[in-house]
Amino acid sequence: MIKQGLKSVILIGMPGTGKSTVGVLLAKELGLDFVDTDILIQLREHKSLQDIIDDAGYIELRKIEEQVLLENDYSSKAVATGGSAIYSEKAMVKLAQVGQVIYLSCSLDELQSRIGNYRSRGIAASVGQQIGDLAKERTVLYEQYADFTVDTSSKAPAQVVEEILNYLQINHA
């Protein structure tokens, strides 16, 4: 049984690693609300992530993401962050204070097969930046902020959830 001391579970990782899918399943298992911060951004801005990038650039999307992460309460929630949340130290410190930060990693080959719409998915990357370069740049930050890492490359979402629940059991029993 996981102790009541667990406040939130924060999922970080590249797009395509399963943050939203795993987040919903974790929320059900743990009796938490589920929040996808990409959806919060879209609701706030009344635009898709890709439209924000097209209209104002990827740096503006990162700024908006930071504002959304800092303005909202993530207590007692399973949270799927946008892949670029880790660029904001202030936001990551806040998220780490409310819960366990779980990094969902994934091999580059698997990411490329999962993300067929890289250029239109609303990924905060510079023009021309390839997914491999972006993953390499972000991995250092994901690892820096993570309390626990799960490789999702060859696992079904239920298997990923089971690994996270086992980690939480041991660390919050």
C-alpha positions in Angstrom: 0.0 0.0 0.0 1.3 3.5 -0.9 1.3 5.8 2.0 -0.9 8.9 2.1 2.4 11.0 2.0 2.5 10.7 -1.8 1.2 14.0 -3.1 1.6 13.8 -6.8 3.4 12.0 -9.6 5.0 14.2 -12.2 5.8 12.6 -15.6 8.6 14.1 -17.7 10.1 12.9 -21.0 10.2 13.4 -24.7 7.0 13.5 -26.8 6.0 9.9 -27.6 7.3 8.3 -24.4 3.7 7.7 -23.1 3.4 10.5 -20.5 -0.3 11.1 -21.1 -1.3 7.5 -21.5 0.6 6.4 -18.4 -0.6 9.5 -16.5 -4.2 8.6 -16.9 -3.6 5.0 -15.8 -1.6 6.1 -12.8 -4.3 8.6 -11.8 -6.8 5.8 -11.8 -4.6 3.4 -9.8 -3.6 6.1 -7.2 -7.0 7.9 -7.0 -5.5 11.1 -8.2 -6.7 13.8 -10.6 -5.0 13.7 -14.0 -3.6 16.9 -15.7 -1.9 17.1 -19.1 -0.1 20.5 -19.1 -0.1 20.6 -22.9 -3.9 20.7 -22.7 -3.8 23.4 -20.1 -1.6 25.5 -22.4 -4.0 25.0 -25.4 -7.0 25.9 -23.2 -5.3 29.0 -21.9 -4.2 30.2 -25.3 -7.2 28.9 -27.3 -4.7 27.5 -29.9 -3.0 24.2 -30.5 0.7 24.0 -29.5 1.7 23.9 -33.2 -0.3 27.1 -33.8 1.5 28.8 -30.9 4.8 27.8 -32.5 3.7 28.9 -36.0 2.5 32.3 -34.7 5.0 33.2 -32.1 7.9 30.6 -32.1 9.0 27.8 -30.0 10.6 30.1 -27.4 7.3 31.7 -26.8 5.7 28.3 -26.3 8.3 27.5 -23.7 7.5 30.8 -21.9 3.8 30.1 -21.9 4.5 26.6 -20.7 6.6 27.9 -17.8 3.7 30.3 -16.8 1.2 27.5 -16.9 3.4 25.3 -14.8 4.0 28.1 -12.2 0.3 29.3 -12.1 -1.4 26.0 -11.4 -1.7 23.7 -8.4 -0.5 20.2 -9.1 -1.0 18.8 -5.6 -2.7 15.3 -5.5 -2.4 14.9 -9.2 -0.8 12.7 -11.8 0.8 15.2 -14.2 1.9 14.7 -17.7 4.2 17.6 -18.6 5.1 18.9 -22.0 8.4 17.6 -23.2 10.0 21.0 -22.8 8.9 21.6 -19.2 12.5 20.8 -18.1 13.8 24.0 -19.6 12.3 25.9 -16.7 14.2 25.4 -13.5 11.6 27.4 -11.5 8.8 25.1 -12.8 10.8 21.9 -12.2 11.7 23.0 -8.6 8.0 23.6 -8.0 6.9 20.3 -9.5 9.6 18.4 -7.5 8.2 20.0 -4.3 4.7 18.6 -4.9 5.6 15.1 -5.9 7.8 12.4 -7.3 9.3 13.2 -10.7 9.3 10.2 -13.0 11.3 10.3 -16.3 9.8 8.2 -19.1 12.8 7.5 -21.4 12.6 5.9 -24.8 15.1 4.8 -27.4 15.5 7.1 -30.4 14.4 4.4 -32.8 11.2 3.9 -30.9 10.6 7.6 -30.5 10.9 8.0 -34.3 8.5 5.2 -34.9 6.0 6.6 -32.4 6.2 10.3 -33.6 5.1 10.3 -37.2 4.2 14.0 -37.1 7.3 15.5 -35.6 7.1 18.8 -37.6 3.4 19.4 -36.9 3.0 18.0 -33.4 3.7 21.2 -31.5 7.2 20.2 -30.2 9.1 23.2 -28.9 12.3 22.8 -31.0 14.3 25.1 -33.1 13.7 25.1 -36.9 15.6 22.3 -38.4 16.4 20.6 -35.1 16.1 16.8 -35.5 14.5 14.6 -32.9 17.8 13.0 -32.1 19.5 16.3 -31.4 16.5 17.4 -29.3 16.5 14.2 -27.3 20.2 14.4 -26.6 19.8 18.0 -25.5 16.9 17.2 -23.2 18.1 13.9 -21.7 20.6 15.6 -19.5 17.9 17.8 -18.0 15.4 14.9 -17.7 18.0 12.9 -15.8 18.9 15.9 -13.6 15.3 16.3 -12.3 14.2 12.7 -12.2 13.6 10.8 -9.0 13.1 7.6 -11.0 13.4 6.6 -14.6 11.5 4.0 -16.6 12.5 3.0 -20.1 9.2 2.8 -22.1 10.8 1.6 -25.4 9.5 -1.9 -25.4 6.9 -1.8 -22.7 3.1 -1.6 -22.7 1.7 1.3 -20.7 0.4 -1.1 -18.1 4.0 -2.4 -17.6 5.3 1.2 -17.2 2.6 1.9 -14.6 3.5 -1.3 -12.7 7.1 -0.3 -12.5 6.2 3.2 -11.2 3.8 1.7 -8.7 6.5 -0.6 -7.5 8.9 2.3 -7.1 6.3 4.3 -5.2 5.5 1.3 -3.0 9.1 1.0 -1.9 9.7 4.7 -1.5 6.4 5.7 0.1 5.4 2.6 2.0 
